[in-house]
Amino acid sequence: MASSPRRGGRRRQARRGRPSGRWGAGALVAVINGLLVGVGGVYAATSSVAVTVSAAGAAVVLAGLIVLVHR
């Protein structure tokens, strides 16, 4: 009969994560990319500069709120 492998011989090391509430560079890049894609999408859909400018202002306000809430 074959014996089963030993279990529990190694301990898993705890991952060192960022303290909660802190943003990493990847999260901020994702917010900025979302802002740029959204504004570009509005211009592509409407071809209106006035609508694009207002969408850009709304996107900046929304991105600022997201960053402040998760700070």
C-alpha positions as CSV (number, residue, x, y, z in Angstrom):
1,M,0.0,0.0,0.0
2,A,1.2,3.5,-0.8
3,S,1.3,5.9,2.1
4,S,-0.4,9.3,1.7
5,P,1.7,12.5,1.6
6,R,2.3,14.3,4.8
7,R,0.0,17.2,5.4
8,G,0.6,20.4,7.4
9,G,4.4,20.2,7.1
10,R,4.7,23.7,5.8
11,R,3.1,26.8,7.0
12,R,1.8,29.3,4.6
13,Q,3.4,32.7,4.9
14,A,1.0,35.6,5.4
15,R,0.9,38.0,2.5
16,R,2.1,41.5,3.1
17,G,-0.6,43.6,1.7
18,R,-1.0,47.4,1.7
19,P,-2.8,48.8,4.7
20,S,-6.5,49.0,3.9
21,G,-7.7,52.3,2.5
22,R,-4.5,53.0,0.6
23,W,-4.4,53.0,-3.1
24,G,-1.7,51.5,-5.2
25,A,-0.4,52.8,-8.5
26,G,-2.5,50.2,-10.4
27,A,-5.8,51.4,-9.0
28,L,-5.0,55.1,-9.7
29,V,-4.0,54.2,-13.3
30,A,-7.3,52.3,-13.7
31,V,-9.3,55.4,-12.6
32,I,-7.4,57.7,-14.9
33,N,-7.7,55.3,-17.8
34,G,-11.4,55.0,-17.2
35,L,-11.7,58.8,-17.3
36,L,-9.8,59.0,-20.6
37,V,-11.8,56.2,-22.2
38,G,-15.1,57.7,-21.1
39,V,-14.3,61.2,-22.4
40,G,-13.0,59.7,-25.7
41,G,-16.1,57.6,-26.0
42,V,-18.4,60.6,-25.5
43,Y,-16.6,62.5,-28.3
44,A,-16.7,59.5,-30.6
45,A,-20.4,59.0,-30.0
46,T,-21.5,62.7,-30.2
47,S,-18.8,64.5,-32.2
48,S,-19.8,67.6,-30.1
49,V,-17.1,69.6,-28.4
50,A,-19.5,71.1,-25.9
51,V,-20.8,67.7,-24.8
52,T,-17.3,66.4,-24.6
53,V,-16.1,69.3,-22.4
54,S,-19.0,68.8,-20.0
55,A,-18.4,65.1,-19.9
56,A,-14.7,65.7,-19.2
57,G,-15.7,68.0,-16.3
58,A,-18.1,65.5,-14.9
59,A,-15.4,62.7,-15.2
60,V,-12.8,64.8,-13.4
61,V,-15.3,65.4,-10.6
62,L,-16.3,61.8,-10.4
63,A,-12.7,60.6,-10.4
64,G,-11.9,63.1,-7.6
65,L,-14.8,61.8,-5.5
66,I,-13.6,58.2,-6.1
67,V,-10.1,59.0,-4.9
68,L,-11.3,61.0,-1.9
69,V,-13.7,58.3,-0.8
70,H,-11.1,55.6,-0.9
71,R,-8.4,57.7,0.7
